[in-house]
Amino acid sequence: MGSLLIKNGRLVTVEQVQQKDLLVVGEKIKEIKDSFTAEEIPAGCTVIEAEGKYVFPGIIDAHTHYFLQSRNSTTADDFYTGSVSAAFGGVTSFIDYAGQFTGLTLAEANQRRREQAEGETVLDFSLHQCVYSLHPGIKDELAELKQSSINNLKIFTTYRKEGYMLAEESWEELFRLARELKLLITVHAEDNQLIEEIWAGHQSRTEVPPHFHPILRPPQTEYRAIIKLGRLAGQLKMPIYIVHLSSREGYQAVKEIRASGGRLIVETVPHYLLLNKDLLQERQAQKYIMTPPLREEADRQALWQGLQEKGIDLIATDHCSFTVEQKLRSNHCREILPGIPGSETLLPLIFSKGVRAGYFDVRRMVDLLSTRPAKVFGLYPEKGSLQVGTDADLVVFDPKKEVRLADAQQHSAAGYTPYTGIELQGYPLITIVRGKVIIKDGNFYGKRGSGQFLPAQESSFDQG
């Protein structure tokens, strides 16, 4: 059984920052103390000197799309390349999505997705289960799904023509079933009726280039969907989770629902915090198409304010990578493959642009990127903590390391980063998954397929 000692690091949890030594034996955190005597250190122990460095619990990217097959295309990153790229950024666990398929129960669809990841990923993972439609027997399927250690569902309020949207008349039935079974519902919140009405007014256009995307899916679509969903959840006295909040109007809807007594858990992502729609006027603007679209500068600032005042609960990435060649196949904003790479840059971007910019401190950052997602999705304290006896998922982070992001330095199979040119101060040096160093000083030491499926407990956010 191998052992690892991290010496003199500044261990960061939600509660405190303290300089301690941390001993790992096998896959678990064995002990944390001021220092270890020679007699207390196991023979053959690997020692990592971390003076002046932070030691974080492993980052959890709670919103990824690796090996996504959609629109007659497959994402550039599969479970192997996506997880390797994420590991270079300090991510140690991720939560991906399983679709709903005709002829398979939800549990069978989830198992199929799990099998696609096992044997490929270098990181531990859990899954969200998408629900596109209801049918007789759905309650039994949901109960079976929960028995297979899945704790949450994902619905879309848009993408009707693509077949992903759960019809509005089915919302209440699913919400009631989820409340009964204590399954957390997560939502892609854009109002499809408004989107289709707006598009109807532009169908005669011969060209619909990238900069039209925000016009076709304005912030009002997010506002309207969150209000509808939040009111329903409030009536049923249950929380729901809003994914990738993108706009000032969306955040206003969140505040209105909470003011009326509703309970929302809210996620945002780095691209809405750091990029704006001006990029959609640039050459190769297709690289910056995702859904919802990039917004105004005022929306960016509103999201940072939301984080600062703790109105936004966590940050994930919505990593959905395509190569530049795939992105450039069309210039029609409704046909461009939506999604960008992001897992690898999550931690360094949020440290540099969040902590260093003074929006929150490093303890709050650990909550946003690790502890809160672990609690919401039933993985805590095994993940998202530095508790003795839990999985030794750790990141050694140099707060002084300066990096200028560039396409060539990234490890995503997309071959580019939407954040190219951004200057960072603070970058991960070492990523440790269950006691094994898989990234150190820019080198990969992991093993394909070493990642494990994570059985999820009920969300720590009760269902009312």
C-alpha positions as CSV (number, residue, x, y, z in Angstrom):
1,M,0.0,0.0,0.0
2,G,1.6,3.3,-1.1
3,S,1.8,6.4,1.0
4,L,2.2,10.1,0.3
5,L,3.1,13.0,2.5
6,I,2.4,16.6,1.6
7,K,4.5,18.9,3.8
8,N,4.0,22.5,4.7
9,G,1.0,23.1,2.4
10,R,-1.7,25.6,3.2
11,L,-4.7,23.3,3.5
12,V,-7.9,25.0,2.4
13,T,-11.4,24.0,3.4
14,V,-14.6,26.0,3.6
15,E,-14.0,26.6,7.3
16,Q,-10.3,27.5,7.4
17,V,-6.9,27.8,5.8
18,Q,-4.1,26.2,7.9
19,Q,-0.5,25.2,7.3
20,K,-0.3,21.5,8.0
21,D,1.2,18.2,6.9
22,L,-1.1,15.7,5.3
23,L,-0.4,12.0,5.1
24,V,-2.1,9.7,2.6
25,V,-2.0,5.9,3.0
26,G,-3.4,3.9,0.1
27,E,-6.4,5.8,-1.3
28,K,-7.4,7.7,1.9
29,I,-6.3,10.7,3.9
30,K,-4.7,9.0,6.9
31,E,-3.8,12.0,9.2
32,I,-3.3,15.7,9.3
33,K,-1.1,17.4,11.8
34,D,1.5,20.1,12.3
35,S,4.4,17.8,11.4
36,F,5.3,14.1,11.3
37,T,8.3,12.6,13.0
38,A,10.5,10.3,10.9
39,E,9.1,7.4,12.8
40,E,5.6,8.3,11.9
41,I,6.3,8.4,8.1
42,P,5.7,5.1,6.4
43,A,8.7,3.4,4.8
44,G,9.0,4.3,1.1
45,C,6.6,7.3,1.5
46,T,6.7,9.8,-1.3
47,V,7.2,13.3,0.0
48,I,5.8,16.4,-1.7
49,E,7.1,19.7,-0.5
50,A,4.3,22.3,-0.7
51,E,5.6,25.3,1.2
52,G,3.9,28.4,-0.2
53,K,1.3,26.3,-2.0
54,Y,-2.3,25.7,-1.4
55,V,-3.7,22.2,-1.0
56,F,-7.3,22.0,-2.1
57,P,-9.8,19.1,-2.0
58,G,-10.1,17.8,-5.6
59,I,-12.2,20.0,-7.9
60,I,-15.6,18.6,-9.0
61,D,-16.8,19.6,-12.4
62,A,-20.5,18.9,-11.9
63,H,-21.6,19.6,-15.5
64,T,-19.7,17.9,-18.3
65,H,-20.5,16.4,-21.7
66,Y,-17.8,14.0,-22.6
67,F,-18.4,11.6,-25.5
68,L,-21.7,13.3,-26.4
69,Q,-23.3,12.0,-29.5
70,S,-25.8,14.5,-30.8
71,R,-26.9,16.2,-34.1
72,N,-25.1,13.5,-36.1
73,S,-21.8,14.4,-34.4
74,T,-19.7,13.3,-31.5
75,T,-17.8,15.7,-29.2
76,A,-14.0,16.0,-29.7
77,D,-13.4,14.8,-26.1
78,D,-14.4,11.3,-25.1
79,F,-14.2,10.1,-21.5
80,Y,-10.5,9.6,-21.7
81,T,-9.3,12.8,-23.3
82,G,-11.9,14.9,-21.5
83,S,-10.9,13.5,-18.1
84,V,-7.2,13.8,-18.8
85,S,-7.7,17.5,-19.8
86,A,-9.7,18.1,-16.7
87,A,-7.0,16.5,-14.5
88,F,-4.5,18.9,-15.8
89,G,-6.7,21.6,-14.3
90,G,-7.1,20.1,-10.9
91,V,-10.4,18.3,-11.5
92,T,-10.6,15.0,-9.7
93,S,-14.2,14.0,-10.3
94,F,-16.9,15.0,-12.8
95,I,-20.6,14.5,-13.3
96,D,-21.8,13.8,-16.8
97,Y,-25.2,13.0,-18.4
98,A,-27.1,10.0,-19.4
99,G,-29.9,10.4,-22.0
100,Q,-33.3,8.8,-22.1
101,F,-33.6,6.3,-24.9
102,T,-36.6,4.5,-26.5
103,G,-36.6,0.8,-25.5
104,L,-34.5,1.3,-22.4
105,T,-35.6,2.1,-18.9
106,L,-33.9,5.1,-17.2
107,A,-31.7,2.8,-15.1
108,E,-30.7,0.8,-18.3
109,A,-29.9,4.0,-20.1
110,N,-27.9,5.2,-17.1
111,Q,-26.0,1.9,-16.9
112,R,-25.1,2.1,-20.6
113,R,-23.7,5.5,-20.1
114,R,-21.8,4.3,-17.1
115,E,-20.2,1.5,-19.1
116,Q,-19.1,4.0,-21.8
117,A,-17.1,5.9,-19.1
118,E,-15.7,2.9,-17.2
119,G,-12.5,1.7,-18.7
120,E,-11.9,5.1,-20.2
121,T,-11.9,7.9,-17.6
122,V,-8.9,8.6,-15.4
123,L,-11.1,10.5,-12.9
124,D,-14.0,9.3,-10.7
125,F,-17.4,10.2,-12.0
126,S,-21.1,10.3,-11.3
127,L,-24.1,10.8,-13.6
128,H,-27.1,13.0,-14.1
129,Q,-30.1,11.3,-15.7
130,C,-32.0,13.2,-18.4
131,V,-35.8,12.9,-18.8
132,Y,-37.3,14.0,-22.1
133,S,-40.8,12.5,-21.7
134,L,-43.1,10.7,-19.3
135,H,-44.9,7.4,-19.9
136,P,-46.7,4.7,-18.0
137,G,-44.3,3.1,-15.6
138,I,-42.1,6.1,-15.2
139,K,-42.5,6.1,-11.4
140,D,-41.1,2.5,-11.2
141,E,-38.3,3.5,-13.5
142,L,-37.4,6.5,-11.3
143,A,-37.4,4.3,-8.2
144,E,-35.1,1.8,-10.0
145,L,-32.8,4.6,-11.0
146,K,-32.5,5.8,-7.5
147,Q,-31.6,2.2,-6.4
148,S,-28.7,2.4,-8.9
149,S,-27.2,5.3,-6.9
150,I,-28.3,8.2,-9.1
151,N,-29.7,11.1,-7.1
152,N,-30.8,13.7,-9.7
153,L,-32.7,14.2,-12.9
154,K,-32.1,16.7,-15.7
155,I,-34.9,18.3,-17.8
156,F,-34.8,20.8,-20.7
157,T,-37.4,23.5,-21.2
158,T,-36.2,24.0,-24.7
159,Y,-34.9,22.0,-27.7
160,R,-38.4,20.8,-28.6
161,K,-37.6,20.0,-32.2
162,E,-34.4,18.1,-31.1
163,G,-36.5,15.9,-28.9
164,Y,-34.9,16.9,-25.5
165,M,-37.6,19.2,-24.1
166,L,-39.9,17.9,-21.4
167,A,-43.4,19.2,-22.3
168,E,-44.6,21.8,-19.8
169,E,-47.7,19.8,-19.1
170,S,-45.4,17.1,-17.7
171,W,-43.5,19.2,-15.3
172,E,-45.8,18.9,-12.3
173,E,-46.1,15.1,-12.5
174,L,-42.3,14.7,-12.7
175,F,-41.7,17.2,-9.9
176,R,-44.2,15.3,-7.7
177,L,-42.5,12.0,-8.4
178,A,-39.1,13.5,-7.8
179,R,-40.2,15.0,-4.5
180,E,-41.6,11.7,-3.3
181,L,-38.5,9.8,-4.3
182,K,-36.1,12.6,-3.1
183,L,-34.5,13.0,-6.4
184,L,-33.1,16.5,-7.2
185,I,-34.3,18.0,-10.4
186,T,-31.8,20.1,-12.4
187,V,-33.0,22.3,-15.3
188,H,-31.7,23.9,-18.5
189,A,-34.0,26.9,-18.2
190,E,-34.9,28.7,-21.4
191,D,-38.5,29.3,-22.4
192,N,-39.1,27.4,-25.6
193,Q,-42.3,29.2,-26.6
194,L,-40.6,32.5,-26.6
195,I,-37.6,31.2,-28.5
196,E,-39.8,29.7,-31.2
197,E,-41.8,33.0,-31.4
198,I,-38.6,35.0,-31.9
199,W,-37.3,32.6,-34.5
200,A,-40.6,32.8,-36.4
201,G,-39.9,36.5,-37.0
202,H,-36.5,35.8,-38.6
203,Q,-37.1,32.7,-40.7
204,S,-37.1,34.6,-43.9
205,R,-33.4,35.7,-43.4
206,T,-31.0,34.1,-45.8
207,E,-28.1,34.4,-43.3
208,V,-28.2,34.0,-39.5
209,P,-24.6,34.4,-38.5
210,P,-23.2,33.8,-35.0
211,H,-23.9,37.3,-33.7
212,F,-27.7,36.6,-34.1
213,H,-27.6,33.8,-31.5
214,P,-28.2,36.2,-28.5
215,I,-31.0,37.8,-30.5
216,L,-32.7,34.5,-31.0
217,R,-32.3,33.4,-27.4
218,P,-32.4,36.6,-25.3
219,P,-32.1,36.8,-21.5
220,Q,-35.9,37.0,-21.2
221,T,-36.1,33.4,-22.2
222,E,-34.1,32.5,-19.1
223,Y,-36.0,34.8,-16.9
224,R,-39.4,33.4,-18.0
225,A,-38.4,29.8,-17.6
226,I,-36.9,30.3,-14.1
227,I,-40.0,32.1,-12.9
228,K,-42.3,29.3,-14.2
229,L,-40.1,26.5,-12.8
230,G,-39.5,28.3,-9.5
231,R,-43.2,29.0,-8.9
232,L,-44.1,25.3,-9.5
233,A,-41.3,24.1,-7.2
234,G,-42.4,26.6,-4.6
235,Q,-46.0,25.4,-4.7
236,L,-44.7,21.9,-4.2
237,K,-42.3,23.0,-1.5
238,M,-39.2,21.4,-3.1
239,P,-35.9,22.8,-4.3
240,I,-34.7,22.7,-7.9
241,Y,-31.3,23.3,-9.4
242,I,-30.7,25.8,-12.3
243,V,-27.8,24.9,-14.6
244,H,-25.5,27.5,-16.3
245,L,-27.2,30.7,-15.2
246,S,-26.2,33.2,-18.0
247,S,-27.8,36.6,-17.5
248,R,-28.7,39.5,-15.3
249,E,-32.4,38.8,-16.0
250,G,-32.0,35.2,-15.0
251,Y,-30.4,36.2,-11.8
252,Q,-33.2,38.6,-11.2
253,A,-35.7,35.7,-11.6
254,V,-33.7,33.7,-9.0
255,K,-33.9,36.6,-6.5
256,E,-37.7,37.0,-7.1
257,I,-38.3,33.2,-6.6
258,R,-36.2,33.2,-3.4
259,A,-38.0,36.3,-2.1
260,S,-41.3,34.5,-2.5
261,G,-40.0,31.5,-0.4
262,G,-38.8,29.3,-3.3
263,R,-35.6,27.3,-3.0
264,L,-33.2,27.3,-5.9
265,I,-29.7,25.9,-6.2
266,V,-27.9,27.9,-8.8
267,E,-24.9,27.1,-11.0
268,T,-23.0,29.3,-13.4
269,V,-20.0,28.7,-15.6
270,P,-16.8,30.5,-16.5
271,H,-17.7,31.5,-20.0
272,Y,-20.6,33.7,-18.8
273,L,-18.4,35.2,-16.2
274,L,-15.4,35.9,-18.4
275,L,-16.6,36.3,-22.0
276,N,-19.3,38.4,-23.7
277,K,-21.1,38.5,-27.0
278,D,-18.6,40.8,-28.7
279,L,-16.7,37.6,-29.6
280,L,-19.6,36.6,-31.8
281,Q,-18.5,39.4,-34.2
282,E,-15.0,38.1,-34.6
283,R,-13.4,35.8,-37.2
284,Q,-14.2,32.2,-36.4
285,A,-17.0,33.4,-34.1
286,Q,-18.4,29.9,-34.3
287,K,-15.9,28.8,-31.7
288,Y,-17.9,30.9,-29.1
289,I,-21.3,29.4,-29.8
290,M,-22.9,27.6,-26.8
291,T,-26.5,27.6,-25.4
292,P,-27.5,29.9,-23.8
293,P,-25.5,32.3,-25.8
294,L,-22.9,34.8,-24.6
295,R,-24.4,37.9,-23.1
296,E,-23.7,41.6,-22.6
297,E,-21.0,43.0,-20.3
298,A,-23.7,43.9,-17.8
299,D,-24.7,40.3,-17.5
300,R,-21.2,39.3,-16.8
301,Q,-21.0,41.7,-13.9
302,A,-24.3,40.7,-12.6
303,L,-23.1,37.1,-12.3
304,W,-20.0,38.1,-10.4
305,Q,-22.2,40.1,-8.1
306,G,-24.4,37.0,-7.6
307,L,-21.3,35.1,-6.6
308,Q,-20.1,37.9,-4.3
309,E,-23.4,38.1,-2.5
310,K,-23.8,34.3,-2.4
311,G,-26.8,34.2,-4.6
312,I,-25.1,31.7,-6.9
313,D,-24.1,28.5,-5.2
314,L,-21.5,26.8,-7.4
315,I,-19.5,26.9,-10.6
316,A,-19.2,24.1,-13.1
317,T,-18.2,24.3,-16.8
318,D,-20.7,22.7,-19.2
319,H,-17.7,21.3,-21.0
320,C,-18.9,20.3,-24.5
321,S,-16.0,20.4,-26.8
322,F,-15.9,20.3,-30.6
323,T,-12.9,20.8,-32.8
324,V,-12.5,24.1,-34.7
325,E,-13.2,22.1,-37.9
326,Q,-16.5,20.8,-36.4
327,K,-17.5,24.3,-35.3
328,L,-16.8,25.9,-38.6
329,R,-19.0,23.5,-40.6
330,S,-21.8,26.1,-40.6
331,N,-22.1,29.8,-40.2
332,H,-25.8,29.5,-39.3
333,C,-26.1,30.1,-35.6
334,R,-28.9,27.5,-35.2
335,E,-26.8,24.9,-37.0
336,I,-23.3,25.5,-35.4
337,L,-22.5,22.7,-32.9
338,P,-23.1,24.3,-29.5
339,G,-20.5,24.0,-26.8
340,I,-17.0,24.8,-25.8
341,P,-14.1,23.1,-23.8
342,G,-13.7,24.3,-20.2
343,S,-12.9,21.6,-17.6
344,E,-9.1,22.2,-17.7
345,T,-9.4,26.0,-17.1
346,L,-12.1,26.0,-14.4
347,L,-9.9,26.2,-11.3
348,P,-7.2,28.6,-12.5
349,L,-9.7,31.0,-14.1
350,I,-11.9,31.2,-11.0
351,F,-8.9,31.6,-8.7
352,S,-7.3,34.4,-10.9
353,K,-10.5,36.2,-11.8
354,G,-12.5,35.5,-8.7
355,V,-10.2,35.2,-5.7
356,R,-7.5,37.5,-6.9
357,A,-10.1,40.0,-8.2
358,G,-11.6,40.2,-4.7
359,Y,-15.0,38.7,-5.4
360,F,-14.6,36.0,-2.8
361,D,-11.8,34.4,-0.8
362,V,-10.1,31.1,-1.4
363,R,-12.3,29.2,1.2
364,R,-15.4,30.3,-0.7
365,M,-13.8,29.2,-4.0
366,V,-13.3,25.7,-2.5
367,D,-17.0,25.7,-1.6
368,L,-18.0,26.8,-5.2
369,L,-15.8,24.3,-7.0
370,S,-15.6,21.3,-4.7
371,T,-17.5,21.2,-1.4
372,R,-20.9,22.5,-2.6
373,P,-21.1,20.3,-5.7
374,A,-20.2,17.3,-3.5
375,K,-22.9,18.1,-1.1
376,V,-25.6,18.9,-3.7
377,F,-24.9,15.7,-5.6
378,G,-24.5,13.3,-2.7
379,L,-20.8,12.8,-2.9
380,Y,-19.8,14.5,0.4
381,P,-17.7,14.0,2.5
382,E,-15.9,11.3,0.4
383,K,-15.4,14.0,-2.2
384,G,-15.2,17.7,-1.6
385,S,-13.5,17.6,1.8
386,L,-10.2,17.1,3.5
387,Q,-11.6,14.9,6.2
388,V,-9.4,12.1,7.6
389,G,-10.6,8.8,6.3
390,T,-12.0,10.1,3.0
391,D,-10.7,9.8,-0.5
392,A,-7.3,11.4,-1.0
393,D,-8.4,13.7,-3.9
394,L,-6.1,16.6,-3.7
395,V,-4.7,19.5,-5.7
396,V,-1.4,21.2,-5.0
397,F,-1.8,24.8,-6.3
398,D,0.8,27.5,-6.8
399,P,-0.9,30.9,-6.2
400,K,2.1,32.7,-7.8
401,K,2.5,30.7,-11.0
402,E,1.9,32.9,-14.0
403,V,0.3,31.4,-17.1
404,R,-1.0,33.0,-20.3
405,L,-3.6,30.6,-21.7
406,A,-3.0,29.4,-25.2
407,D,-4.5,26.8,-27.5
408,A,-1.3,24.7,-27.8
409,Q,-1.0,24.4,-24.0
410,Q,-4.4,22.8,-23.5
411,H,-5.0,19.0,-23.5
412,S,-8.6,18.9,-24.7
413,A,-9.0,17.2,-28.1
414,A,-10.9,20.3,-29.2
415,G,-7.5,21.8,-29.9
416,Y,-8.4,25.3,-28.7
417,T,-9.6,27.2,-25.6
418,P,-12.1,30.1,-25.8
419,Y,-10.0,31.8,-23.1
420,T,-6.8,32.0,-25.2
421,G,-4.7,35.1,-24.3
422,I,-6.1,35.5,-20.7
423,E,-3.3,36.1,-18.2
424,L,-3.5,34.1,-15.0
425,Q,-1.7,34.1,-11.7
426,G,-2.2,30.9,-9.9
427,Y,-2.2,27.4,-11.5
428,P,-2.4,23.7,-10.3
429,L,0.9,21.8,-10.1
430,I,-0.2,18.4,-8.9
431,T,-3.5,16.5,-9.1
432,I,-4.0,13.4,-6.9
433,V,-6.9,11.0,-7.3
434,R,-7.5,8.5,-4.5
435,G,-3.9,8.8,-3.4
436,K,-2.3,8.5,-6.8
437,V,-0.4,11.4,-8.5
438,I,-1.8,11.6,-12.0
439,I,-0.6,15.1,-12.9
440,K,2.7,16.6,-11.8
441,D,4.5,19.6,-13.2
442,G,2.8,19.3,-16.6
443,N,3.2,15.6,-17.0
444,F,0.5,12.9,-17.0
445,Y,1.0,9.8,-14.9
446,G,-2.5,8.4,-14.8
447,K,-3.9,5.2,-16.2
448,R,-6.7,4.9,-18.7
449,G,-9.8,3.5,-17.0
450,S,-8.6,4.0,-13.5
451,G,-11.6,6.3,-12.7
452,Q,-14.4,4.8,-10.7
453,F,-18.2,5.3,-10.7
454,L,-19.3,7.2,-7.6
455,P,-22.6,6.0,-6.0
456,A,-24.5,9.1,-5.0
457,Q,-26.4,9.6,-1.8
458,E,-29.4,11.9,-1.5
459,S,-28.7,15.5,-2.0
460,S,-28.0,17.4,1.2
461,F,-30.6,19.9,0.0
462,D,-33.7,18.2,1.3
463,Q,-36.8,17.8,-0.8
464,G,-39.3,19.5,1.6
